[in-house]
Amino acid sequence: MTFSEYGKKKVFCAHCNSENVRRRMTKVRIAKSEESRMENMAENFAGFEQLEKDPQALGAMMRKMGSEIGEDLPPEFDEVVDRLEAGQSPDEIESALPDLGKDTTASEE
């Protein structure tokens, strides 16, 4: 039933046709402002220095922050996070992906 129909339309149970029914609310999605998302990310960065020694925790934090951003991230982001969550260190990832983070669209001089 739509919100505008509520209170104007008789309601019956779809299974037994009883009039003895209660209103059930559906899930509500709350949109966060950019400021709110940035505050959440700042809280997630607390203790960042400790994460250098724990690639899996760093990967989990980066995945959470990526979802907080609410924007599409490049595929390289997922690859780095997957490698971190698998236990690979940032230095190992940098060695395995030497072109990571380089601007490939810039013209060569």
C-alpha positions in Angstrom: 0.0 0.0 0.0 1.3 3.4 -0.8 1.6 6.2 1.8 -1.3 8.1 0.1 -3.6 5.0 0.3 -2.9 4.5 4.1 -6.1 5.1 6.1 -8.3 5.4 3.0 -8.2 1.8 1.8 -9.4 -1.3 3.6 -6.6 -3.7 4.3 -6.9 -7.5 4.4 -4.4 -10.3 5.1 -3.2 -11.7 1.7 -3.2 -15.2 3.2 -6.4 -15.5 5.3 -8.4 -12.4 4.2 -8.6 -11.3 7.9 -9.1 -7.6 8.7 -6.9 -8.1 11.9 -3.7 -6.7 10.4 -0.9 -4.4 11.6 1.1 -2.0 9.5 4.7 -3.1 8.8 7.3 -0.6 7.9 9.7 -1.4 5.1 13.4 -0.8 5.3 14.4 2.9 5.0 17.6 4.0 3.3 19.1 7.1 4.7 21.2 9.2 2.4 24.3 10.6 4.1 25.6 14.1 3.3 29.2 14.3 2.0 30.1 16.0 5.3 28.8 13.0 7.2 30.6 10.5 5.0 33.9 12.5 5.5 33.4 12.5 9.2 33.0 8.7 9.2 36.1 8.3 7.1 38.1 10.5 9.5 37.0 8.3 12.4 38.1 5.3 10.4 41.6 6.8 9.9 42.1 7.0 13.7 45.0 4.7 14.4 46.1 4.5 10.8 49.8 4.3 11.8 49.1 0.9 13.4 47.6 -0.4 10.2 50.9 -0.3 8.3 51.9 -3.4 10.2 48.6 -5.2 9.5 47.9 -5.3 5.7 44.6 -7.2 6.2 43.2 -4.6 8.6 44.4 -1.9 6.3 42.6 -3.6 3.4 39.4 -3.9 5.4 39.6 -0.2 6.4 40.2 0.8 2.8 37.3 -1.3 1.6 35.0 0.3 4.2 36.2 3.8 3.2 35.7 3.0 -0.4 32.1 2.2 0.2 31.7 5.3 2.3 32.8 7.5 -0.6 29.8 6.4 -2.5 31.5 6.9 -5.9 32.9 4.4 -8.4 36.5 3.8 -7.8 39.0 2.5 -10.4 39.5 -1.2 -10.7 43.0 -0.8 -9.4 41.5 0.1 -6.0 39.8 -3.2 -5.7 43.0 -5.0 -6.8 45.1 -3.3 -4.1 42.5 -3.9 -1.4 42.2 -7.6 -2.4 46.0 -8.0 -2.2 46.0 -6.3 1.2 43.2 -8.5 2.5 45.2 -11.5 1.3 48.1 -10.3 3.5 50.4 -8.7 1.0 52.3 -5.7 2.3 52.0 -2.3 0.7 55.7 -2.6 -0.4 55.0 -6.0 -2.1 52.0 -4.5 -3.9 54.1 -1.5 -5.1 56.7 -3.9 -6.4 54.1 -6.1 -8.2 52.3 -3.1 -9.6 55.0 -0.6 -10.5 52.6 1.5 -12.7 50.0 1.9 -10.0 49.0 5.5 -9.5 50.8 6.8 -12.5 48.8 9.0 -14.8 48.7 7.1 -18.1 46.7 9.9 -19.8 49.4 12.5 -19.6 51.3 13.2 -22.8 55.0 12.3 -22.9 57.4 15.1 -23.5 
